[in-house]
Amino acid sequence: MTKQTAHMKTEIVDGVLLVVHGHEPPSDDEWEAYLAQVKLVVATGRPRAMAVTEGGAPSLSQRTQLNRILRGTRAIGAVVSDSGFVRGIVTALSWFNRGVRSFSPEDFEAACAHLELSDAQLHGLRSRLDALRDSLGLAPFASAGRGRVASRDQPRP
């Protein structure tokens, strides 16, 4: 039996669903596991999610499943990616959920602000983000100056 390579990892961190995609789209099994976590976050009454992707994105069928679950909720989502393809998908998702927005990796702090995260939440999320990326064989998010996290009280260079 061949071991399938993971393309997506998820985890709920401090009430925020954190999603990391590699370069490839998620498998249907990975997507089903993700949707189970979406349902848990929706049940909290304050659904928030951050997806960070190297270009992997859900298929049309997978996005349709997600839209069905989120219908009628006030979910807030931030998708962080350099990919124009991914940004197009986020635009399509925003037609059904106005709370989802895309951000470049350099705008990681703005993505966190969109999710209304505290500084403590931001740092905890960042640590888990790097752990999830590592589990997919991806470099830490901060490599090459991406996703720099500084205190909001300090001036930016």
C-alpha positions as CSV (number, residue, x, y, z in Angstrom):
1,M,0.0,0.0,0.0
2,T,1.4,3.4,-1.0
3,K,1.4,6.2,1.5
4,Q,-0.4,9.3,0.1
5,T,1.4,12.6,0.3
6,A,-0.3,15.2,2.4
7,H,-1.3,18.5,0.7
8,M,-3.2,20.2,3.5
9,K,-3.1,20.3,7.3
10,T,-5.6,21.9,9.6
11,E,-5.8,22.7,13.3
12,I,-8.1,24.8,15.5
13,V,-5.9,27.2,17.4
14,D,-7.5,29.4,20.1
15,G,-10.9,29.3,18.3
16,V,-9.4,30.0,14.8
17,L,-9.3,27.3,12.1
18,L,-5.8,27.3,10.7
19,V,-5.3,25.8,7.3
20,V,-2.0,25.2,5.5
21,H,-1.9,24.1,1.8
22,G,1.1,23.1,-0.1
23,H,1.4,23.4,-3.9
24,E,-1.2,20.8,-4.7
25,P,-5.0,20.8,-4.1
26,P,-6.3,18.9,-1.1
27,S,-7.4,15.3,-1.5
28,D,-11.1,14.6,-0.9
29,D,-10.2,12.9,2.4
30,E,-8.2,16.0,3.5
31,W,-11.1,18.2,2.5
32,E,-13.6,16.0,4.5
33,A,-11.5,16.3,7.6
34,Y,-11.3,20.1,7.1
35,L,-15.1,20.4,6.7
36,A,-15.5,18.6,10.0
37,Q,-13.4,21.2,11.6
38,V,-15.3,24.0,9.8
39,K,-18.5,22.7,11.4
40,L,-16.9,22.8,14.8
41,V,-15.8,26.4,14.4
42,V,-19.2,27.4,13.0
43,A,-20.8,25.9,16.1
44,T,-18.9,28.4,18.3
45,G,-20.9,31.2,16.8
46,R,-17.8,33.2,15.9
47,P,-16.3,31.2,12.9
48,R,-12.8,32.5,11.9
49,A,-10.3,30.8,9.7
50,M,-6.9,31.6,8.2
51,A,-5.6,29.7,5.3
52,V,-1.9,30.0,4.2
53,T,-1.2,28.4,0.8
54,E,1.7,27.9,-1.5
55,G,-0.8,27.6,-4.4
56,G,-2.9,24.6,-3.5
57,A,-6.6,25.4,-3.4
58,P,-9.9,23.5,-3.2
59,S,-11.7,22.3,-6.3
60,L,-15.0,23.8,-7.4
61,S,-16.8,20.8,-5.9
62,Q,-14.9,21.3,-2.6
63,R,-15.7,25.1,-2.6
64,T,-19.4,24.3,-3.1
65,Q,-19.3,22.0,-0.1
66,L,-17.8,24.7,2.0
67,N,-20.3,27.3,0.8
68,R,-23.2,25.0,1.8
69,I,-21.8,24.8,5.4
70,L,-21.1,28.5,5.7
71,R,-24.4,29.6,4.2
72,G,-26.1,32.0,6.6
73,T,-23.1,32.4,8.9
74,R,-21.0,35.4,9.6
75,A,-17.7,33.6,9.0
76,I,-14.5,35.7,8.8
77,G,-11.7,34.3,6.7
78,A,-8.2,35.4,5.7
79,V,-6.3,33.6,2.9
80,V,-2.6,34.3,2.7
81,S,-0.9,33.6,-0.6
82,D,1.3,34.9,-3.4
83,S,-0.7,33.0,-6.0
84,G,-2.9,34.9,-8.4
85,F,-4.9,31.7,-9.0
86,V,-5.7,31.5,-5.2
87,R,-6.6,35.2,-5.1
88,G,-9.1,34.6,-7.9
89,I,-10.7,31.7,-5.9
90,V,-10.9,33.9,-2.8
91,T,-12.7,36.5,-4.9
92,A,-15.2,33.8,-6.0
93,L,-15.7,32.7,-2.4
94,S,-16.3,36.3,-1.3
95,W,-19.4,36.4,-3.5
96,F,-21.0,34.0,-1.1
97,N,-19.2,35.1,2.1
98,R,-18.3,38.8,2.3
99,G,-16.1,38.1,5.3
100,V,-13.4,36.3,3.4
101,R,-10.4,38.3,2.0
102,S,-7.0,37.5,0.5
103,F,-3.7,38.9,1.7
104,S,-0.1,38.6,0.5
105,P,2.4,37.0,2.9
106,E,3.9,40.4,3.5
107,D,0.5,41.5,4.8
108,F,0.2,38.7,7.4
109,E,-0.4,41.2,10.2
110,A,-3.3,42.7,8.2
111,A,-4.7,39.2,7.8
112,C,-4.6,38.8,11.6
113,A,-6.2,42.1,12.1
114,H,-9.0,41.1,9.7
115,L,-9.6,38.1,12.0
116,E,-9.5,40.4,15.0
117,L,-6.7,38.5,16.7
118,S,-4.9,39.8,19.8
119,D,-1.2,40.0,19.8
120,A,-1.0,36.9,22.0
121,Q,-3.3,35.0,19.6
122,L,-1.2,36.2,16.6
123,H,2.0,34.8,18.1
124,G,0.4,31.5,19.1
125,L,-1.1,31.1,15.6
126,R,2.2,31.9,14.0
127,S,3.9,29.1,16.0
128,R,1.3,26.6,15.0
129,L,1.4,27.8,11.4
130,D,5.1,27.0,11.2
131,A,4.5,23.6,12.7
132,L,1.8,22.7,10.2
133,R,4.1,24.0,7.3
134,D,6.9,21.8,8.7
135,S,4.6,18.8,8.7
136,L,4.0,19.3,4.9
137,G,7.7,19.7,4.3
138,L,7.4,23.5,3.7
139,A,9.9,26.2,5.0
140,P,8.9,28.3,8.0
141,F,6.5,31.1,7.0
142,A,9.0,33.8,8.1
143,S,11.7,32.6,5.7
144,A,12.6,35.3,3.1
145,G,11.1,38.0,5.3
146,R,7.5,36.8,4.7
147,G,4.9,37.1,7.3
148,R,6.9,39.2,9.7
149,V,5.2,39.6,13.1
150,A,5.9,42.6,15.2
151,S,4.0,44.2,18.0
152,R,1.3,46.5,16.8
153,D,2.6,49.1,19.3
154,Q,6.0,49.4,17.6
155,P,6.5,51.5,14.5
156,R,7.0,49.6,11.3
157,P,10.2,50.2,9.4
